Amino acid sequence: MITAEISVVPIGTHSTSVSKFIAEAEKILKNFPDVKNKLTAMGTELECKDANELFDRHDKEASMEEKVESVLQKV
């Protein structure tokens, strides 16, 4: 079983409230019946048998090192 946790951090919203963003994310998660999710006070826990269902970048593969290098090139 693959597990992950996501949380929302408000940036540039002029408010510390994130409930409307979390509500939208919860609505989107309903489109993925194979992904079990549990809303908590500090995030959303996800569980699935297939890692491809959890990760949102499908257009290309990148290693951890490649991701870090991409950021460092922009610094």
C-alpha positions as a Python dict, from the first residue, in 0.01 Angstrom:
ca = {
    (1, 'M'): (0, 0, 0),
    (2, 'I'): (126, 349, -88),
    (3, 'T'): (59, 625, 165),
    (4, 'A'): (115, 1000, 150),
    (5, 'E'): (3, 1312, 330),
    (6, 'I'): (-64, 1654, 181),
    (7, 'S'): (-120, 1986, 349),
    (8, 'V'): (-210, 2333, 223),
    (9, 'V'): (-7, 2640, 314),
    (10, 'P'): (-164, 2976, 226),
    (11, 'I'): (74, 3195, 26),
    (12, 'G'): (-38, 3524, -123),
    (13, 'T'): (-399, 3479, -18),
    (14, 'H'): (-406, 3771, 228),
    (15, 'S'): (-564, 3533, 480),
    (16, 'T'): (-457, 3248, 703),
    (17, 'S'): (-779, 3060, 629),
    (18, 'V'): (-740, 2763, 394),
    (19, 'S'): (-1074, 2587, 438),
    (20, 'K'): (-1205, 2689, 94),
    (21, 'F'): (-891, 2551, -74),
    (22, 'I'): (-911, 2228, 123),
    (23, 'A'): (-1280, 2192, 38),
    (24, 'E'): (-1194, 2222, -334),
    (25, 'A'): (-922, 1959, -297),
    (26, 'E'): (-1164, 1725, -120),
    (27, 'K'): (-1409, 1764, -410),
    (28, 'I'): (-1133, 1675, -657),
    (29, 'L'): (-1032, 1369, -455),
    (30, 'K'): (-1384, 1230, -505),
    (31, 'N'): (-1289, 1183, -872),
    (32, 'F'): (-1032, 921, -768),
    (33, 'P'): (-1224, 631, -611),
    (34, 'D'): (-910, 415, -587),
    (35, 'V'): (-748, 670, -354),
    (36, 'K'): (-867, 640, 3),
    (37, 'N'): (-841, 975, 183),
    (38, 'K'): (-884, 1095, 537),
    (39, 'L'): (-914, 1462, 625),
    (40, 'T'): (-733, 1559, 946),
    (41, 'A'): (-680, 1889, 1126),
    (42, 'M'): (-336, 1940, 970),
    (43, 'G'): (-359, 1765, 634),
    (44, 'T'): (-512, 1489, 427),
    (45, 'E'): (-387, 1133, 445),
    (46, 'L'): (-396, 936, 121),
    (47, 'E'): (-372, 562, 60),
    (48, 'C'): (-367, 371, -266),
    (49, 'K'): (-235, 51, -420),
    (50, 'D'): (-87, 228, -726),
    (51, 'A'): (164, 512, -679),
    (52, 'N'): (65, 657, -1015),
    (53, 'E'): (-275, 740, -871),
    (54, 'L'): (-115, 958, -601),
    (55, 'F'): (144, 1156, -791),
    (56, 'D'): (35, 1439, -1020),
    (57, 'R'): (330, 1472, -1256),
    (58, 'H'): (274, 1231, -1543),
    (59, 'D'): (426, 1425, -1833),
    (60, 'K'): (787, 1331, -1750),
    (61, 'E'): (991, 1135, -1502),
    (62, 'A'): (1253, 1307, -1289),
    (63, 'S'): (1480, 1178, -1015),
    (64, 'M'): (1522, 1357, -682),
    (65, 'E'): (1858, 1485, -800),
    (66, 'E'): (1710, 1620, -1122),
    (67, 'K'): (1438, 1801, -928),
    (68, 'V'): (1693, 1962, -695),
    (69, 'E'): (1916, 2056, -991),
    (70, 'S'): (1621, 2222, -1162),
    (71, 'V'): (1568, 2443, -856),
    (72, 'L'): (1940, 2521, -818),
    (73, 'Q'): (1961, 2633, -1180),
    (74, 'K'): (1692, 2889, -1106),
    (75, 'V'): (1869, 3029, -797),
}
